[in-house]
Amino acid sequence: MAEPALKLKANVKARAVQGHPWVFVNEVEAVLPSTLDGEVVECRDRNGRLMGVGLYNSASQIIWRRLSRDRVTLDAAYISTTVQQAVARRPAVPNRRLIWSESDGLPGVVADQFGEVVVLQIQTLAMEKRSALIAAALQSAVGVKEIIFRNDAPIRRLEGLPHETHTLSGQPWEPRWINIDGFDYWLDLERGQKTGFYLDQREQHAVVARYAGQLAAQLGRPLRILDGFCNQGPFALHVGRAIAAAGQTAHILGLDSAPEAILAARRNAERNRIPAQFEVANVFDWLNAPERSGDQPWDLVIMDPPPFTKKKGSLEGALRGYKEINLRALQSLAPGGILATYTCSHHMQDLELRGVLAGAAADARRRVHITEWCHQPLDHPVIATMPESEYLRGYILTAE
């Protein structure tokens, strides 16, 4: 008897035919029984050719997520081998992303390592059913003492999964100081945003710090630095230390609308002895406030906002938001000043971001040079056929 398999509709141009790992429920001829939810099934194209095996969930709009182009069994051996391969691709550093979902062959699994702790997010039913195997594979691969299950992402609702947070040991994980790239951060990995810290921007912290140090040496005077959407303050900390190493001082101001983020940023700055100020503020309102018109210009502005859209249908409004903050940032820059600007929305491709920045530069009546193009780090690998795996991009700009 043939194994149950999905088959694509004849009149639908599914992206999966071109290599994308997802198939949506409206792209298949018929839905399989719900008894197969969370299991591995085959999918065939409209001509009956095998496209691979993947995770099936009839309760999700993404009904099938490719696991492999070959027939494989999602068992302990497969998971262990896949986790080991993912770890082997990463540099052996204490703080890193270990698993990035489809990019590492484990759809819906995200794992970040913070020294002896791994924060694990599981967002698909099939992987949830095998969470114990995934945890065991991670322990074997990296030898961590604790795994924190952060199964509280909104996307779990789309898979019919509940929200929950717990540890492998069953003991609560208390907030503590964790050193990341030479700075101490007070992190709550069990209850903080996402996995507790944005490891995807680690490389950019160092990049912007390098530019800040060069600017300090070049100008030979105290600098003015604005860190918009500062979160826990890592950009401000790195920039502050680089400026001090260049023998200069700076007025560093970080803004974020989340009071808990500002409290954390202040705590981190005090711990690391970085003279920076942080204020709770809506960055849009702050930049547009009438009293800002008399402010001295900034030498360096950092704009690292959260995603303004999580749906493709709201991209147009998000583009207006990105243009607004970059326009205000360029207007507030001193001649020769630097803007480090980022977006973390996978719906906003590089073409859209370049268009936003070009429009902001034109409206600001500034000639703006692209100094450096920025991207998510290698421990967040991108699949060429899956645009959703690429979400973080940015530019370092110099304004005349």
Secondary structure, 3 states (H helix, E strand, C coil): CCCCEEEECCCCCCHHHHCCCEEEHHHECCCCCHHHCCCEEEEECCCCCEEEEEEECCCCCEEEEEEECCCCCCCHHHHHHHHHHHHHCCCCCCEEEEEEHHHHCCCCEEEEEECCEEEEEECCHHHHCCHHHHHHHHHHHHCCCEEEEEECCHHHHHHCCCCEEEECCCCCCCCEEEEECCEEEEECCCCCCCCCCCHHHHHHHHHHHHHHHHHHHHHCCCEEEEEECCCCCHHHHHHHHHHHHCCCCEEEEEEECCHHHHHHHHHHHHHHCCCEEEEECCHHHHHHCHHHHHCCCEEEEEECCCCCCCCHHHHHHHHHHHHHHHHHHHHCEEEEEEEEEEECCCCCCHHHHHHHHHHHHHHHCCCEEEEEEEECCCCCCCCCCCHHHCCCEEEEEEEC
